[in-house]
Amino acid sequence: MYCERKRLGEMLRDADIITPEQLEIALEEKKRSKERLGKILVDLGFTTEGIILDFLGSQLNIPHINLDEVDIQQFDSKIRKDALEGLIRRHLILPISKEGKIITVAMADPLDVFALDDMKKAIGFDIQPVIATEGMIKSAIERVYGRAESTLEEILKGMDTGRFDVVRATDEVAVDLTSRGAEKEAPIIKLVNHILLQAIQRGASDIHIEPYQKDIRLRYRIDGILHEFEAPPKSVHGAMVSRIKILGTMDIAEHRLPQDGRAKIIVENREADLRISIIPTVNGEKVVIRVLDPKGLCVDMAKLGFEEDVLRLYAKMITSPHGIILITGPTGSGKSTTLYSTLRLINSGDKNIITIEDPVEYMIRGINQVQARPDIGLDFTTGLRSFMRQDPDIILVGEIRDRETAEVAINAALTGHLVFATLHTNDTAGAVTRLVSMGIEPFLITSTVILVVAQRLIRKVCPKCGEEYEPSPILLSELGINLKPEEKIMFKKGQGCGHCTRTGYRGRIGAFEVMQMTDAIRDMILARESSHLIKEEAIRQGMLTLEEAAMKKVLSGQTTSEELIRVVFEARGKVEVHSNEGKEEKRK
């Protein structure tokens, strides 16, 4: 299978659809993840599924098919037998029709000759492939066989909600939530698997299980917003928490103190990490699970949301031989994603890259990652000092929190190292003020800091239900958009559908403000000018502000004016911005 998928990559490379460098990155990722090469290329943003399918269809003379228009329930019963289900789900190859002794199968990867051979041996007929998108094939498989996971109602039906016996796991192994054997697990295991699986499928970053006096509240944080979902009864809360503690190798007998743990799960042959936090409340133990899906790691910087000119500047600065690059923004603004994506982009065999993080969210091959442990004396400062004896080229500091850490990072930059670090400030110029308030001398800042990035995450309009509309003159005026009488502008907004859980949004994208340390800005820092004057100078030199970057995404239809207001304007204290949809005015 590997050689055939490599052939797909070579075909795309030779056709200039992807570059040789992109193919090399994708093949390296394939060795790690075992995913299809085509899927990896799409996930990394190097191309799109539509382009790959069109290319394969034209090159191999294989027709496309829309499975939504095919009655896949009517093919031969022999093809439908349960023994084939594992093969169908594993290879994503679905028989859709039979004519004589030829079976037509839908595939996303028609070059997968092993999948074709396996299907031919299993059913005893000749195979004729057609091309369909992976999403369509998965949806069609569920229509034929039903979902692999049960609904919450099915899990709870007939379930004894009294005492549950739990057994501690002896080996730290990844739990496969989508294996067929999972259906035979104990009810409480199925219940926890259902909650985790639902979170993964909906793209949640966090799971909240909150006990109250008579019930439980289950919430998922999706695209930065908490949404409430159907929860199991309070009577199973204790057993659920015990099961989660077992997954996280925590003490199931301890109910009075906070506990932290971690676990690995497998969903559709893809691993995800869980960071589990449990605290005692008056109504029982509250659980929050951070879901770290490697799929969220993007190596295509343009896909993160950088504007073209800004991306060129950023790509140039991250290859600097020394200096400090600061990534700033509030909690949940995507700083870690930007840093991980940057490190994966510049990671190569001739670079020694070391990080100290709290926590280490994603493991990256080729990078030496250290987990900070302040409880035993391994904090950011101690780790940084140790790194200097490890002959590093590039150092990442999870966060500069105090003067001591800032000084060690500055010394590393002064001695010829490139340092990446995060800082909690609202904008780029505010990072300078923050360092000065820590006690760092301005001349040290101007000697080491070469770039400051401020960012926010903005929800994207759902691609399935997004529709254009003409904004009202009041809204345009409040957003600072002045049109000539003959000019017309269109915004976009999601109407809500199953794909986006009725929110109108699906996924998030970054808005970036990037300030380069020019001579004029260095002079202002040395003169201890205020942050707003420094920002004004950066704008005069062409810096795109967070508001302008977010506005570009509204004008291009990637997000909505409501998201611009919520994430940028309201956070900055803008007053009275109206929505053309007749909603209540949002005021300071």
Order of alpha helices (4+ residues) and beta strands (2+ residues): alpha-alpha-alpha-alpha-alpha-beta-beta-alpha-beta-alpha-alpha-beta-alpha-beta-beta-beta-alpha-beta-beta-beta-alpha-alpha-beta-alpha-beta-beta-alpha-beta-alpha-beta-alpha-alpha-beta-beta-alpha-beta-beta-alpha-alpha-alpha-alpha
